């Protein structure tokens, strides 16, 4: 007696026993349970030989066609097929064994159509041959206790179809190159194990109303459009999908409209999405996902997602709707948030380690939130129970809409809007649309850490439209509208004519003065022309007010940066900056190829040695204040792109102002006193 392919140790609730020789034997089974090992021994088993019928397409044996041998054989017979190609469609309706001489040299060829092998009888056994070139490679219909193993099924529409089968076993087979590799429909207690299923353009495997108590286990599914898809029309007892290895499928596992599947101990590598749950409340536990863009995606799901290790590029877990339990997962996302969750109701999100990454939760009601080593953005959401560790924080954010109106209640198009929190920090600056509205403004109302809560209410909203100004102070607790009335006159028209005239002069020199430094110097020559046109008080002009407010909110902004942000032309911007400079409202300083501008009450930062730029000074200051910070954390803190930040860090390292220190997979930075 031999336990097929398991050696000394097996897994699961049942075992396949293959009797290879005639004689007697007994089998001892030991099961290891939570309460200890359990052992049982069968009685004496008697193995009798099968009657042998032979097939050879070149003649000299009992039959030249497989179907002729099958028709002749009685239940319990063996049909032995010698090497050759057999262009047939074989139907097996009795409990016989079909075995090939050599797996790759015995070829049952369906000639491009029909079903190459159809099994309708109970206890049929087929192994050690190749089935190819058919609409259906092998089709099992209403058959019980069928055994298929050591097969190659290739070049098909559907490779293997189980339809209304019971306790059928398929093991150690290669199923490759088709549309769908394996289908199980209304199959009960079947086992599909240790197979390689690959290169299918639709699904590697698909289950309809199948209850595989003996499980879909330990298979390798690779290079399929979808590795495995389960979408029953009715829920059945739990279906176990365990221990499979899925590689380079576009989607590893997809489940729709079912709560009857347990996804456990699987490994998914490569592809777009490891697991996708659509209106499915499945168990997803102890899996490993790596090298995928998205680890797990769910929609309208009450799944238990626990104990998984996820390494993704874009997002670890993304979900919309339902009441899932997401607990104890280890999540790393190299270029995006660890989790993005929205429209959840009563979800439990606890014990997930994001390794310093971001979790975004929006428009949700969370029952329990207990992040580990995470930054959580809680957008327009509530939490009933919050537990924080020392390395996590929660930023509570509320989305508002600001509408700027005149004294008659009409919207003021293009109005500038700035918002300051209770610390005096500008948290938003933008322009209103045609109806005077700015939508989708997200405000951080409080920051919660283990040490306590920092409240950032109330917020002051300041608006400007031409010379009209307005402000309102509000304590923001929930999403809604803030209406601010702007009072005052509109901008004069004479200034706009002056700007147009100056730009006509500048246009003839545009090819010469392409660089910011030269362009600014040239345009200041034309200042007398502009000055003769100026008849207004300094800040009553709408555009000049915009320039001043932008510099006030962005000290150190350079000419091109202001130009791009405000959408003005060169001459007009130079004019307004020079007027502000002459009136003492702004100061400026040359910084390499840029000229930077500061409000009068802001002192320009000192110039370092070795030509260190202002941007590098910002990076250096952040490292001085937060020693041990990483490049990713600096990028998020300073709002700089990774590529820009990398250049600044290289320059600071080269001049000796900072030093790098590797801590495992992280590189931390600290400031050196005085540089080199």
PLY file of the C-alpha trace (Angstrom):
ply
format ascii 1.0
element vertex 676
property float x
property float y
property float z
element edge 675
property int vertex1
property int vertex2
end_header
0.00 0.00 0.00
1.19 3.53 -0.74
-0.13 6.95 0.30
-0.03 8.67 -3.07
2.56 11.49 -3.29
2.46 12.54 0.35
5.31 10.46 1.70
5.12 10.30 5.47
3.00 13.40 6.12
-0.33 14.43 4.60
-2.61 17.44 5.08
-6.35 17.81 5.08
-9.29 15.66 6.10
-8.83 12.68 3.80
-6.18 10.75 1.88
-6.04 9.00 -1.48
-4.70 5.44 -1.26
-3.23 3.83 -4.37
-2.88 0.03 -4.40
-0.09 -0.86 -6.80
0.26 -4.66 -6.41
-1.90 -7.65 -5.67
-1.77 -8.99 -2.11
-2.83 -8.01 1.41
-1.88 -5.11 3.65
-3.07 -2.86 6.48
-2.89 0.93 6.72
-2.10 2.96 9.84
-3.33 6.57 9.90
-2.16 9.16 12.43
-3.98 12.50 12.58
-2.43 15.38 14.52
-5.16 17.44 16.17
-5.21 20.29 18.68
-5.84 17.74 21.44
-2.97 15.51 20.37
-2.28 12.71 17.85
-5.02 10.25 16.96
-4.14 6.85 15.43
-6.24 4.19 13.78
-5.46 1.00 11.83
-7.53 -0.63 9.11
-8.23 -4.34 9.06
-6.54 -6.57 6.49
-7.06 -5.25 2.96
-7.00 -7.67 0.01
-5.82 -6.27 -3.34
-6.75 -8.29 -6.44
-5.25 -7.78 -9.91
-7.20 -6.19 -12.75
-7.83 -7.95 -16.06
-5.60 -6.34 -18.71
-6.70 -5.20 -22.21
-4.09 -3.64 -24.54
-4.25 -0.96 -27.26
-1.64 -0.12 -29.92
-2.40 2.11 -32.91
0.19 0.27 -35.00
-1.43 -3.14 -34.39
-0.18 -6.29 -32.72
-2.23 -5.85 -29.51
-5.82 -6.51 -28.50
-7.18 -3.33 -30.09
-6.00 -0.42 -32.25
-8.46 2.13 -30.82
-8.95 3.13 -27.19
-12.74 3.28 -27.54
-12.87 -0.32 -28.82
-10.92 -1.49 -25.78
-13.13 0.53 -23.43
-16.29 -0.94 -24.96
-14.90 -4.47 -24.55
-13.64 -4.05 -20.99
-15.81 -4.83 -17.98
-15.82 -2.98 -14.65
-12.51 -3.55 -12.90
-10.50 -4.07 -16.13
-7.34 -2.13 -17.06
-6.92 -0.72 -20.55
-3.20 -0.35 -21.21
-2.39 2.04 -24.10
0.95 1.83 -25.88
2.74 4.93 -27.18
1.04 6.54 -30.17
-1.42 9.21 -31.26
-5.10 8.29 -31.03
-7.46 10.73 -32.85
-10.60 9.77 -30.92
-13.41 11.01 -28.69
-13.49 8.39 -25.91
-16.54 7.82 -23.69
-16.08 5.84 -20.43
-19.28 4.71 -18.72
-17.92 2.03 -16.36
-15.40 1.66 -13.56
-12.26 0.79 -15.50
-8.66 1.98 -15.48
-6.99 3.58 -18.54
-3.23 3.91 -18.27
-0.70 5.03 -20.87
2.71 3.53 -21.49
4.43 6.95 -21.46
2.71 10.13 -20.34
3.97 12.35 -23.18
3.95 9.70 -25.91
0.39 8.41 -25.49
-1.71 11.20 -27.04
-5.51 11.26 -27.13
-6.22 13.92 -29.78
-9.67 15.49 -30.14
-8.89 16.85 -33.62
-9.91 20.38 -32.62
-13.52 19.75 -31.59
-15.81 17.90 -29.20
-14.77 16.19 -25.96
-11.62 14.11 -26.10
-12.44 12.10 -22.93
-15.95 11.91 -21.42
-16.44 9.97 -18.18
-19.96 9.13 -17.02
-19.27 5.96 -15.01
-18.31 5.64 -11.34
-14.84 4.65 -10.13
-13.05 5.27 -13.41
-9.26 5.81 -13.20
-7.23 7.54 -15.95
-3.53 8.33 -15.73
-0.18 8.62 -17.50
-1.23 10.05 -20.89
-1.77 13.33 -22.79
-5.16 14.71 -23.83
-5.13 17.55 -26.35
-6.71 19.57 -29.11
-10.42 19.53 -28.17
-13.20 21.87 -27.08
-13.22 19.92 -23.78
-10.17 17.92 -22.81
-11.82 15.76 -20.15
-15.48 16.03 -19.09
-16.74 14.25 -15.95
-20.55 14.08 -15.85
-22.52 12.62 -12.93
-19.65 10.32 -12.05
-18.54 9.37 -8.54
-15.16 8.46 -7.10
-13.27 9.19 -10.34
-9.46 9.35 -10.20
-7.40 11.35 -12.73
-3.68 11.79 -12.16
-0.34 12.17 -13.95
-2.08 13.62 -17.02
-1.18 16.40 -19.46
-4.24 18.23 -20.78
-3.40 20.92 -23.31
-4.67 23.05 -26.21
-8.38 23.14 -25.38
-11.35 25.42 -24.86
-11.91 24.00 -21.36
-9.33 21.56 -20.08
-11.21 19.69 -17.34
-14.93 20.01 -16.48
-16.51 18.47 -13.36
-20.32 18.54 -13.69
-22.45 17.02 -10.89
-19.59 14.88 -9.63
-18.98 13.37 -6.18
-15.63 12.63 -4.56
-13.66 12.98 -7.80
-9.89 13.38 -7.47
-7.53 15.17 -9.87
-3.86 15.27 -8.90
-0.34 15.76 -10.30
-1.53 16.85 -13.73
-0.50 19.64 -16.10
-3.48 21.60 -17.52
-2.25 24.28 -19.89
-2.91 26.45 -22.93
-6.62 27.15 -23.28
-9.42 29.45 -22.25
-10.41 27.83 -18.93
-8.26 25.22 -17.25
-10.61 23.59 -14.69
-14.34 24.03 -14.04
-16.28 22.58 -11.11
-20.09 22.86 -11.32
-22.29 21.32 -8.62
-19.40 19.16 -7.54
-19.35 17.77 -4.02
-16.37 16.61 -1.99
-14.07 16.61 -5.01
-10.34 17.18 -4.51
-8.14 19.08 -6.95
-4.58 18.97 -5.67
-0.93 19.24 -6.72
-1.74 20.27 -10.31
-0.09 22.87 -12.53
-2.69 25.07 -14.26
-1.28 27.67 -16.62
-1.59 29.94 -19.67
-5.38 30.20 -19.76
-6.84 33.33 -21.35
-9.97 33.49 -19.16
-9.61 31.50 -15.91
-7.06 29.05 -14.63
-9.85 27.41 -12.63
-13.48 28.29 -11.94
-16.01 27.04 -9.41
-19.76 27.47 -9.73
-21.97 25.77 -7.14
-19.18 23.50 -5.95
-18.63 22.26 -2.41
-15.09 20.94 -2.32
-14.83 19.67 1.22
-11.71 17.78 0.22
-10.48 21.07 -1.16
-8.72 22.89 -3.97
-5.25 22.63 -2.47
-1.53 22.88 -3.24
-1.88 23.66 -6.91
0.35 25.96 -8.96
-1.61 28.45 -11.07
0.45 30.77 -13.22
0.19 33.05 -16.25
-3.63 32.99 -16.38
-5.94 35.96 -16.87
-7.55 35.09 -13.52
-5.91 32.35 -11.49
-9.08 31.17 -9.72
-12.66 32.46 -9.92
-15.54 31.39 -7.64
-19.07 32.72 -8.21
-21.82 30.33 -7.07
-25.48 31.20 -7.41
-26.17 29.94 -3.89
-24.08 29.69 -0.74
-22.90 26.22 0.24
-20.90 24.84 3.17
-17.37 26.29 3.30
-15.13 25.58 0.35
-11.42 25.42 1.16
-8.89 27.05 -1.19
-5.66 26.38 0.68
-1.93 26.23 0.12
-1.97 27.16 -3.56
0.81 29.08 -5.28
-0.39 31.70 -7.79
2.20 33.44 -9.94
1.91 36.15 -12.59
-1.86 35.93 -13.04
-3.52 39.28 -13.76
-5.83 38.58 -10.80
-4.82 35.82 -8.42
-8.18 34.88 -6.85
-11.56 36.44 -7.65
-14.69 35.68 -5.60
-18.16 37.06 -6.42
-21.47 36.76 -4.53
-20.29 34.13 -2.07
-19.44 33.66 1.59
-18.70 29.97 1.23
-14.98 29.99 0.52
-11.97 30.04 2.84
-8.79 31.46 1.27
-5.97 30.33 3.52
-2.20 29.81 3.36
-1.93 30.74 -0.31
1.01 32.55 -1.91
0.32 35.10 -4.65
3.20 36.72 -6.51
3.09 39.14 -9.44
0.15 40.50 -11.39
-2.30 43.31 -10.82
-4.40 42.16 -7.83
-3.78 39.23 -5.50
-7.38 38.79 -4.25
-10.59 40.47 -5.40
-13.83 40.07 -3.40
-17.06 41.30 -5.02
-20.11 41.18 -2.77
-18.32 38.38 -0.99
-17.89 37.79 2.73
-15.09 35.26 2.66
-12.40 34.21 5.08
-9.01 35.47 3.87
-6.41 34.32 6.37
-2.66 33.71 6.59
-1.88 34.33 2.94
1.24 35.98 1.48
0.91 38.52 -1.34
3.98 40.10 -2.95
5.03 41.83 -6.15
1.43 42.88 -6.93
0.04 46.35 -7.54
-2.92 45.76 -5.18
-2.85 43.19 -2.40
-6.58 42.80 -1.75
-9.57 44.60 -3.24
-13.13 44.26 -1.92
-16.56 45.73 -2.67
-19.60 45.30 -0.40
-17.82 42.74 1.77
-18.16 41.50 5.33
-15.05 39.34 5.01
-12.61 38.40 7.74
-9.23 39.53 6.44
-6.73 38.42 9.04
-3.07 37.59 9.45
-2.00 38.16 5.85
1.42 39.44 4.78
1.02 41.94 1.95
3.80 43.64 -0.05
2.27 45.73 -2.85
3.38 48.65 -4.97
0.23 50.83 -5.18
-2.00 49.84 -2.24
-2.13 46.99 0.25
-5.90 46.75 0.83
-8.55 48.82 -0.94
-12.24 48.44 -0.17
-15.62 50.06 -0.66
-18.70 49.09 1.36
-19.56 46.43 3.89
-18.55 45.64 7.45
-15.29 43.68 7.25
-12.94 42.65 10.02
-9.40 43.59 8.97
-7.08 42.40 11.71
-3.45 41.49 12.27
-2.22 42.03 8.73
1.36 43.04 7.88
1.13 45.58 5.05
3.82 47.35 3.05
3.02 49.52 0.03
6.12 50.88 -1.67
4.49 53.68 -3.68
1.10 54.28 -2.10
-1.06 53.89 1.00
-1.26 50.71 3.03
-5.07 50.81 2.99
-7.78 52.90 1.31
-11.23 52.18 2.75
-14.54 53.94 2.20
-18.26 53.56 2.91
-17.75 51.00 5.68
-20.38 50.48 8.36
-19.36 48.91 11.66
-15.99 47.63 10.45
-13.27 46.43 12.82
-9.77 47.53 11.77
-7.32 46.37 14.38
-3.69 45.35 14.79
-2.61 45.99 11.19
1.06 47.01 10.95
1.54 49.49 8.09
5.26 50.02 8.82
4.87 53.79 8.95
2.54 53.87 5.95
-0.78 55.62 5.48
-4.30 54.29 6.03
-7.09 56.40 4.48
-10.64 55.85 5.76
-13.45 57.95 4.33
-17.23 58.25 4.68
-17.30 55.38 7.16
-18.48 54.36 10.59
-15.78 52.29 12.27
-16.59 50.16 15.32
-12.97 49.56 16.38
-9.83 51.26 15.07
-6.49 50.15 16.54
-3.65 50.91 14.10
-0.06 49.74 14.56
2.84 51.85 13.30
0.47 53.74 11.01
-0.65 57.21 9.97
-4.44 57.21 9.65
-6.40 59.84 7.75
-9.99 59.68 8.98
-12.01 61.58 6.38
-15.64 62.42 7.18
-15.80 59.29 9.34
-16.52 58.31 12.93
-14.88 55.81 15.28
-16.60 54.24 18.27
-13.46 52.79 19.89
-9.95 54.10 19.16
-6.77 52.49 20.51
-3.39 53.93 19.53
0.14 52.63 19.92
3.18 54.87 20.41
4.05 54.90 16.70
0.63 55.75 15.27
-1.45 58.86 14.85
-4.91 59.63 13.53
-5.67 62.82 11.64
-9.39 63.61 11.71
-10.29 65.41 8.48
-13.54 67.05 7.44
-14.45 68.05 3.89
-16.09 71.44 3.37
-17.16 73.65 0.49
-16.50 77.41 0.51
-18.69 79.79 -1.49
-17.66 83.41 -2.01
-20.55 85.82 -2.64
-21.03 89.56 -2.99
-23.29 91.56 -0.73
-26.26 90.60 -2.90
-25.57 86.89 -2.54
-24.24 86.33 -6.07
-21.23 84.03 -6.50
-17.90 85.74 -7.28
-16.02 83.86 -9.98
-12.24 83.43 -9.60
-12.14 84.65 -6.01
-9.07 83.65 -4.00
-9.70 81.59 -0.88
-7.25 80.91 1.94
-7.89 79.04 5.18
-5.87 79.17 8.39
-6.25 76.81 11.34
-6.10 77.76 15.03
-2.28 77.66 14.93
-2.24 80.33 12.23
-0.98 77.86 9.63
-2.33 78.24 6.11
-3.89 74.87 5.29
-5.54 75.77 1.99
-5.11 78.29 -0.82
-7.04 78.23 -4.09
-9.38 79.95 -6.48
-13.16 79.69 -6.72
-14.91 78.41 -9.81
-17.40 80.26 -12.02
-20.10 80.11 -9.35
-17.77 81.35 -6.60
-17.42 77.88 -5.08
-14.39 75.83 -4.03
-15.37 72.21 -3.33
-13.59 69.28 -1.75
-11.48 71.19 0.79
-10.19 68.72 3.37
-9.35 70.23 6.78
-7.54 68.43 9.60
-9.64 69.31 12.64
-7.62 67.31 15.17
-4.60 65.03 15.45
-4.79 62.15 17.92
-1.73 60.37 19.29
-0.99 58.27 22.35
0.13 61.48 24.07
-3.17 63.26 23.51
-5.27 65.25 21.04
-4.23 68.43 19.22
-7.31 70.46 18.24
-6.98 72.69 15.17
-10.41 74.32 15.29
-11.56 77.01 14.67
-10.63 77.85 11.07
-10.50 81.33 9.54
-11.58 81.56 5.91
-10.31 84.66 4.08
-11.51 85.57 0.59
-10.65 88.22 -1.98
-12.25 89.28 -5.24
-10.58 92.32 -6.77
-10.45 94.90 -3.98
-13.31 93.16 -2.15
-12.37 91.23 0.96
-14.16 89.04 3.47
-13.49 86.55 6.24
-15.33 84.13 8.49
-14.23 82.03 11.46
-15.89 78.65 11.93
-15.48 75.60 14.14
-15.68 72.68 11.69
-17.23 69.49 13.04
-18.81 67.90 9.98
-18.96 68.23 6.22
-20.89 71.24 4.94
-20.78 74.69 3.34
-19.07 77.87 4.51
-20.40 81.05 2.85
-18.21 84.17 3.00
-19.31 87.63 1.85
-16.67 89.73 0.06
-17.25 93.51 0.42
-15.58 96.24 -1.68
-15.11 97.56 -5.26
-13.78 95.73 -8.32
-10.35 96.20 -9.97
-9.58 99.19 -12.26
-9.21 98.65 -16.00
-6.24 101.03 -16.64
-3.75 98.59 -15.14
-4.78 95.81 -17.55
-4.04 98.10 -20.53
-0.56 98.80 -19.11
0.17 95.11 -18.71
-0.85 94.43 -22.31
1.39 97.23 -23.62
4.38 95.97 -21.66
3.90 92.44 -22.92
3.93 93.66 -26.54
7.35 95.21 -25.85
8.59 92.05 -24.13
7.40 89.76 -26.93
9.99 91.13 -29.34
12.77 90.11 -26.91
11.32 86.76 -25.83
13.90 84.66 -27.67
16.77 86.48 -25.94
15.41 86.45 -22.40
14.29 82.81 -21.94
15.84 82.32 -18.47
14.02 83.55 -15.39
16.94 85.69 -14.17
17.37 87.58 -17.47
13.64 87.85 -18.07
13.01 89.45 -14.69
15.91 91.89 -15.07
14.71 92.98 -18.52
11.14 93.53 -17.47
12.10 95.71 -14.51
13.53 98.17 -17.07
9.95 98.78 -18.24
8.80 99.74 -14.75
8.49 103.48 -15.53
5.87 102.64 -18.18
3.86 100.72 -15.65
4.39 103.26 -12.90
2.89 106.04 -15.01
-0.27 103.96 -15.31
-0.56 103.18 -11.59
-3.19 105.30 -9.83
-4.45 102.91 -7.18
-3.60 102.19 -3.64
-1.09 99.34 -3.45
-3.33 96.40 -2.48
-6.63 97.55 -3.95
-5.73 95.97 -7.28
-7.09 92.42 -7.57
-4.07 90.78 -9.23
-1.57 92.61 -7.01
-3.50 91.41 -4.02
-3.27 87.86 -5.36
0.50 88.20 -5.81
0.97 89.60 -2.32
-1.22 86.94 -0.72
0.62 84.15 -2.57
4.03 85.44 -1.40
2.66 85.80 2.12
1.45 82.18 2.08
4.56 80.85 0.32
7.65 82.72 1.61
10.62 82.08 -0.67
8.53 81.46 -3.79
10.48 82.23 -6.96
9.31 84.13 -10.03
8.48 81.10 -12.21
6.68 79.41 -9.31
4.45 82.45 -8.76
3.89 82.78 -12.50
2.69 79.18 -12.82
0.54 79.25 -9.68
-1.34 82.45 -10.51
-1.53 82.03 -14.30
-0.36 85.61 -14.97
1.83 86.85 -17.80
5.48 87.83 -17.28
5.15 91.59 -17.54
2.15 91.90 -15.25
3.80 89.77 -12.57
7.07 91.78 -12.69
5.08 94.99 -12.43
3.14 93.90 -9.35
6.24 92.46 -7.65
8.20 95.68 -8.20
5.35 97.83 -6.88
5.13 95.62 -3.79
8.91 95.77 -3.43
9.06 99.60 -3.73
6.25 100.00 -1.21
8.13 97.77 1.25
5.56 94.99 1.31
7.91 92.31 -0.04
11.64 91.72 -0.21
13.61 89.55 -2.61
16.93 87.76 -2.89
18.80 86.09 -5.75
19.14 82.32 -5.20
21.27 80.86 -8.00
19.22 81.18 -11.19
16.08 82.13 -9.24
14.89 85.31 -7.53
12.91 84.49 -4.39
10.35 86.76 -2.69
9.40 87.15 0.99
6.78 89.14 2.91
8.27 92.14 4.72
7.86 90.52 8.14
9.58 87.26 7.12
13.36 87.13 7.34
14.99 85.31 4.43
16.89 82.23 5.58
20.67 82.54 5.76
22.79 81.46 2.82
24.95 78.45 3.60
28.42 77.80 2.35
29.24 75.75 -0.74
26.34 77.29 -2.68
23.67 75.45 -0.70
20.25 76.42 -2.05
17.14 77.38 -0.17
15.45 74.09 -1.01
18.39 72.26 0.53
18.06 74.50 3.59
14.43 73.36 4.01
15.55 69.72 3.84
18.40 70.37 6.30
16.11 72.12 8.77
13.66 69.19 8.69
16.47 66.69 9.33
17.80 68.84 12.20
14.36 68.93 13.81
13.59 65.24 13.18
16.86 63.25 13.36
16.47 59.73 12.00
13.83 60.71 9.44
13.73 58.69 6.19
13.56 59.98 2.61
9.96 58.78 2.24
8.97 60.62 5.44
10.80 63.75 4.26
8.99 63.64 0.93
5.62 63.46 2.65
6.52 66.14 5.23
7.97 68.68 2.77
5.65 67.92 -0.16
8.57 67.27 -2.52
8.77 64.62 -5.24
11.11 61.71 -4.46
13.35 62.60 -7.42
13.66 66.25 -6.33
14.32 65.26 -2.74
16.97 62.71 -3.75
18.93 65.45 -5.54
18.80 67.77 -2.52
19.89 64.96 -0.17
22.81 64.11 -2.47
23.94 67.75 -2.44
23.68 68.00 1.36
25.57 64.73 1.76
28.29 65.88 -0.65
28.79 69.11 1.29
28.85 67.24 4.60
25.76 68.79 6.16
23.97 65.44 6.65
24.93 61.79 7.14
22.99 58.65 6.19
22.63 55.61 8.43
21.12 52.29 7.29
18.73 50.65 9.76
17.64 47.37 8.24
15.78 48.24 5.05
15.45 51.91 6.00
17.97 54.69 5.46
17.76 57.39 8.15
19.36 60.86 8.01
20.86 63.08 10.70
22.48 66.51 10.57
26.19 67.09 11.06
27.35 70.17 12.93
28.71 72.73 10.49
29.18 70.32 7.60
32.67 69.59 6.31
0 1
1 2
2 3
3 4
4 5
5 6
6 7
7 8
8 9
9 10
10 11
11 12
12 13
13 14
14 15
15 16
16 17
17 18
18 19
19 20
20 21
21 22
22 23
23 24
24 25
25 26
26 27
27 28
28 29
29 30
30 31
31 32
32 33
33 34
34 35
35 36
36 37
37 38
38 39
39 40
40 41
41 42
42 43
43 44
44 45
45 46
46 47
47 48
48 49
49 50
50 51
51 52
52 53
53 54
54 55
55 56
56 57
57 58
58 59
59 60
60 61
61 62
62 63
63 64
64 65
65 66
66 67
67 68
68 69
69 70
70 71
71 72
72 73
73 74
74 75
75 76
76 77
77 78
78 79
79 80
80 81
81 82
82 83
83 84
84 85
85 86
86 87
87 88
88 89
89 90
90 91
91 92
92 93
93 94
94 95
95 96
96 97
97 98
98 99
99 100
100 101
101 102
102 103
103 104
104 105
105 106
106 107
107 108
108 109
109 110
110 111
111 112
112 113
113 114
114 115
115 116
116 117
117 118
118 119
119 120
120 121
121 122
122 123
123 124
124 125
125 126
126 127
127 128
128 129
129 130
130 131
131 132
132 133
133 134
134 135
135 136
136 137
137 138
138 139
139 140
140 141
141 142
142 143
143 144
144 145
145 146
146 147
147 148
148 149
149 150
150 151
151 152
152 153
153 154
154 155
155 156
156 157
157 158
158 159
159 160
160 161
161 162
162 163
163 164
164 165
165 166
166 167
167 168
168 169
169 170
170 171
171 172
172 173
173 174
174 175
175 176
176 177
177 178
178 179
179 180
180 181
181 182
182 183
183 184
184 185
185 186
186 187
187 188
188 189
189 190
190 191
191 192
192 193
193 194
194 195
195 196
196 197
197 198
198 199
199 200
200 201
201 202
202 203
203 204
204 205
205 206
206 207
207 208
208 209
209 210
210 211
211 212
212 213
213 214
214 215
215 216
216 217
217 218
218 219
219 220
220 221
221 222
222 223
223 224
224 225
225 226
226 227
227 228
228 229
229 230
230 231
231 232
232 233
233 234
234 235
235 236
236 237
237 238
238 239
239 240
240 241
241 242
242 243
243 244
244 245
245 246
246 247
247 248
248 249
249 250
250 251
251 252
252 253
253 254
254 255
255 256
256 257
257 258
258 259
259 260
260 261
261 262
262 263
263 264
264 265
265 266
266 267
267 268
268 269
269 270
270 271
271 272
272 273
273 274
274 275
275 276
276 277
277 278
278 279
279 280
280 281
281 282
282 283
283 284
284 285
285 286
286 287
287 288
288 289
289 290
290 291
291 292
292 293
293 294
294 295
295 296
296 297
297 298
298 299
299 300
300 301
301 302
302 303
303 304
304 305
305 306
306 307
307 308
308 309
309 310
310 311
311 312
312 313
313 314
314 315
315 316
316 317
317 318
318 319
319 320
320 321
321 322
322 323
323 324
324 325
325 326
326 327
327 328
328 329
329 330
330 331
331 332
332 333
333 334
334 335
335 336
336 337
337 338
338 339
339 340
340 341
341 342
342 343
343 344
344 345
345 346
346 347
347 348
348 349
349 350
350 351
351 352
352 353
353 354
354 355
355 356
356 357
357 358
358 359
359 360
360 361
361 362
362 363
363 364
364 365
365 366
366 367
367 368
368 369
369 370
370 371
371 372
372 373
373 374
374 375
375 376
376 377
377 378
378 379
379 380
380 381
381 382
382 383
383 384
384 385
385 386
386 387
387 388
388 389
389 390
390 391
391 392
392 393
393 394
394 395
395 396
396 397
397 398
398 399
399 400
400 401
401 402
402 403
403 404
404 405
405 406
406 407
407 408
408 409
409 410
410 411
411 412
412 413
413 414
414 415
415 416
416 417
417 418
418 419
419 420
420 421
421 422
422 423
423 424
424 425
425 426
426 427
427 428
428 429
429 430
430 431
431 432
432 433
433 434
434 435
435 436
436 437
437 438
438 439
439 440
440 441
441 442
442 443
443 444
444 445
445 446
446 447
447 448
448 449
449 450
450 451
451 452
452 453
453 454
454 455
455 456
456 457
457 458
458 459
459 460
460 461
461 462
462 463
463 464
464 465
465 466
466 467
467 468
468 469
469 470
470 471
471 472
472 473
473 474
474 475
475 476
476 477
477 478
478 479
479 480
480 481
481 482
482 483
483 484
484 485
485 486
486 487
487 488
488 489
489 490
490 491
491 492
492 493
493 494
494 495
495 496
496 497
497 498
498 499
499 500
500 501
501 502
502 503
503 504
504 505
505 506
506 507
507 508
508 509
509 510
510 511
511 512
512 513
513 514
514 515
515 516
516 517
517 518
518 519
519 520
520 521
521 522
522 523
523 524
524 525
525 526
526 527
527 528
528 529
529 530
530 531
531 532
532 533
533 534
534 535
535 536
536 537
537 538
538 539
539 540
540 541
541 542
542 543
543 544
544 545
545 546
546 547
547 548
548 549
549 550
550 551
551 552
552 553
553 554
554 555
555 556
556 557
557 558
558 559
559 560
560 561
561 562
562 563
563 564
564 565
565 566
566 567
567 568
568 569
569 570
570 571
571 572
572 573
573 574
574 575
575 576
576 577
577 578
578 579
579 580
580 581
581 582
582 583
583 584
584 585
585 586
586 587
587 588
588 589
589 590
590 591
591 592
592 593
593 594
594 595
595 596
596 597
597 598
598 599
599 600
600 601
601 602
602 603
603 604
604 605
605 606
606 607
607 608
608 609
609 610
610 611
611 612
612 613
613 614
614 615
615 616
616 617
617 618
618 619
619 620
620 621
621 622
622 623
623 624
624 625
625 626
626 627
627 628
628 629
629 630
630 631
631 632
632 633
633 634
634 635
635 636
636 637
637 638
638 639
639 640
640 641
641 642
642 643
643 644
644 645
645 646
646 647
647 648
648 649
649 650
650 651
651 652
652 653
653 654
654 655
655 656
656 657
657 658
658 659
659 660
660 661
661 662
662 663
663 664
664 665
665 666
666 667
667 668
668 669
669 670
670 671
671 672
672 673
673 674
674 675
